[in-house]
Amino acid sequence: MRKEELVANFTVKITKIMLELHSLGESISEKEEERGRRKSFETHNEDEERTFDKSKVKYFNYK
């Protein structure tokens, strides 16, 4: 093979690898965003559980 052909093949392979890595990075970012949304939702639910619940309070009758 000639030097130019080797360089061209190498360039094509490197380009394919870079495109694959870019695609993988995007999919990881999407999953992290989804986890972030899910975590935010879970935190929101925990905050609701910490709010004041009158049914759990014992009432005293003062005379």
URJOTA-V187693 format. One line per field, one symbol per residue. ss: DSSP state (~ for helix, > for strand, _ for the rest). phi: phi as a letter, one per 30 degrees, with the letter a starting at -180 (. if undefined). burial: # if it has 9 or more other ideal C-beta (glycine too) atoms within 8 Angstrom, else .. A space follows every 50 residues. Layout:
ss->???
phi->???
burial->???
//
This chain:
ss->__~~~~~~~~~~~~~~~~~~~~~~~~~~~~~~~~~~~~~~~~~~~~~~~~ ___~~~_______
phi->.deddddddddddddddddddddddddddddddddddddddddddddddd ddcddccdccccc
burial->.....#..#......................................... .............
//
